């Protein structure tokens, strides 16, 4: 299996291409979310709605509705009389989101231990093994898609759609920082994923919880360094694609 064929949910539309007939609020929501998480807007930058409307080939009404949704979801800020702004990369906010991610994933693992079938565990384990080559080859953004797919699959095993929805939101909001983290050495990640699945297979709830927490907390230790690197990439024109 080619790792590029993973079933991750990613937005495939370029932010530079007109939205055209796909100018629905839902589609605009996806496009603008992708622009936000990849920092096509600089942190703290005010969004020019007229320019965005022209760039995306849509009217201001659906654009404003999509921006309002994304603001409610935490991707943008809004100031009365000033408009929408790209949220800054603040260490406390990112740490808070990682803390929320850990709480959500612990809930997912706890439920997966009770609900996941052997076949579901087999399929996810097979996915981890077949995509491990991407970690060996250090394949940047693909690693992030693989990693998000794995963790969201654990949420699917829990059979709780609200937890999955919340986890997707958190993952999107920390995607840029996690992408920077993925550029560091990640060769041990597949083994960590397999160890989490092994604990779920054994129905060992305490071990599974310990392993998922350890896995996430290791990423948290690099937050400040990753934010510094992230700012450098944003202002030097680097991107996630």
N, C-alpha and C positions, 0 to 999 in steps of 0.2 A: 504493500500500500504506500503510495506517495504521500508524504506528510502534507503536501499542498492540497490534497483532496479532503482534508478534514472538514467536518460538518459544522464548523463554528459559524455563528451568526455575525457576519461582518457586512458593513455598508460598502458596496462596490462602486458607488457613484463618485466621480471626481467632483470636488468642490468647485472646480473651474468650469464644469460643463453646465449648460442651461438645464433647468429641471423640466421645462417644457410641459408636455401633457401629463407628466407625473407630478405636477405641482400640487398634490394633495397635502393637507396638513400633516398627515402621517409620514409621507415621503420627505417633506421639508424637515420634519422633526428628526428623521434619521440623518439627513445630509448635514444639518446644522449641529447635531450632536457630534458627528464625526469631526466636523471642523473645530468644535470646542475641545474635544478630548485630545486632538493632535495639535492644538494651539496654533491653528491658522490665524487666530486672533492673539495678539500679545496679552499677557496677564495684565488686567486692569484697563485694557483698551476699550473705548466706547465703540459700539457697533453702529455703523452707518446704515440705517435701514434702506435708504434710497439706493445706495451702492449695492447692497445685498439683493434687493428686489430686482435690480437690473442684471446683476451677475447671475442670479439663479433663474431669471426669466419668469418671475411670478409677481402677482399683485401684492400690495402691502397687507391686505387683510389676512390671507392665510399665513404670510410670513410672521405677522405679529402674533397670531394664535400659536404658531409653533414656538416662537420665542418665549411666550408666556408659559407654555407647558414646560419648556426646558428650564426656565427660571424657577418654577415650582419644584422641579426635580433636582435643583442645585447646580445646574451647569452654567448658568449666568446669574448676574445680579441685575436688579432694576432700581433706578433712582427716579422718583417723580420729577418731571420737568427736564430730566437729563437723558433718560433712555436706558438701554441695555448695555451691560459691560461684561467683558470676559472676566471670569473669577480669577483671582490671583492664586499663585502656587504657595499657599501658606503652610508651613510645617505642622502647626497644630491641627488644621483642617484635615490634612493628609493623614496624620496619625489617628485622628478621630475616625476617619473613614476606614483605616486599617483595623481599628478596634471593632468597628461595626462589622467589618468583613469577617473577622475572627468569630464574633458572636454568631453571625449567620451560618458560617461554615460548621461551627460546632453543633448547631441545631440540625444542620443537614446530615452530618455524620451520625449523630445520635439516632435520627430517624432512619437513615439508610441501614444501620445495623439491624434494625427491626424489620425493615420492609424490602430491602434489595433482594432480588432472586439470584441464584447462582449463575444463571445465564447472563443477567445484566452485569454482574461483577466480571464474568469471563470476557464479555464484549469490551468493557472499559479497560480491563487489564491488557487485552489484545491491542487496543488502541494505543496504550502507553508504550508497549513494546515496539510497535511498528513505527511510531513517531519519534522514538528516542534518537534516531539518526540526526534529527534536526538539532538536538542539543549538542551532539558530537561535532556537527558542522557549524555550530554557532550561527544559526540562521535568523537572527534579529527579530523582525516583526512576526515571522511565522511562529517563533517560540511563544510569543504572547498569545496568538490565536489558539495554539495547542493548549497552553496552560489554562486559558479561560474556558476552553471547551471541557477540559478535565474537571475543573472545579464546579462548573455549572452542571456537568453530568452527575456529580455527586448530589447536587441539589435535586436533580430530576429523580434520582434513586429514592429520595425522601418522600416523593409523591406529594409535595407541598408546593403548589404553584405560587403562592404568595411569597414564600421564602426565595424561590427561584427568581421571581420578578425583582425583589429587593436586592438580591445578589447581583443580578445583571446591572442594575442601576449603580451600585457601588463600584463594580468592576469598571464600568464605563468612566466613572468620575476619577478613578485612580489609574486609568489606562496609561496615560503619558508617563507617570512616575514608574509604573511597572515596566514599561517599555525600556526606559533607561536602565532599570535593574537587570533586564534580560540581556543587556549588552555585557554584563559581567559574566564570570564563569558560572555556568549553570549545569554542569555535567552530572551533578548528583540529583537533580530534580526528578528524573524518571524513577530512580530508586526510591526517593521519598514518596512519590505517588504510589508506587507499587506497595510500599510498606503500609500506607494508609488503607489501600484496598485489601491487603492481607489481614489487617485487623478487622475490617468490616466483614470479610469472609468468615473469620473465626467467631464472629458475633461478640467480639471483645470490645465492649463500648468504651471502657476506660482507656484501653490502649489506643483505640482509634481517635478518641478525643485528645489524648496526649500528643499523638503524632501530627494531627492537623494543626494544633496550636503551635507546636514547635516549628512546623513547616512555615506558617505565616509569620511567626515572630522573628525568624531569621531574616525575613525580608524587611521587617520594620527597623532592624538595627541599622540599615543603610539609608534610611529616609533622607536625612539631612545631606549626605553626600550626593544622593540621587537628585535631590532638588537643586543643588548647586550646579550639577552637570546638566540638568534639564534646562535651567535658565540659560546656560551657556549655549546649548543647542538652539533654543528658541531665538536668541538674539544674534546668533551667528548664521542663521538661515538653515539649520538642520531640521530634519523632519522625521516622521515615523514611516514614511513610505519612500 
